[in-house]
Amino acid sequence: MRSKSTWVLVFYVVATVLVGTVLTLATREVFGLFRVQDARLLGASFALSNLVGLSLALLIALYAAFLNLRARAFVEECIAELDKTAWPSWHETRAATLTVVIVSFIAALILGFFDSIFGWLSHHDFFLG
């Protein structure tokens, strides 16, 4: 497994992108609510709301990563717990996936069979006499 700091960095980057996306959409809605012009900064796909949302997300990530020691300790503890987890091998994962696909197919056949029978019975008014 990669080093703990690599996984912590990956977590913060992914979290920043997700929070940035949400804050960008929220900022766009707030601009629309207060009729603030959402000026286009870098073409049609990057506007002022994008800049504000991504900047806020970056500030939140920097605060969580460097200033909030409890948040950083929590993330590092979660990564340490992932190291302790017994992950299945590739062979076990492939076998389990194949089992799920086969059982799902069998269940679909059984449900399709019952659906056909009840459809035929309903079509011939078997239940209504």
Buried (B, 14 or more C-beta within 10 A) or exposed (E): EEEBEEBBEEBBEEBBEEBBBEBBEBBBEEBEEEEEEBEEEEEEEEBBBBBBBBBBBBEBBEEBBEEEEEBBEEBBEEBEEEEEEEEEEEEEEEEEEEEEEEEEEEEEEEEEEEEEEEEEEEEEEEEEE
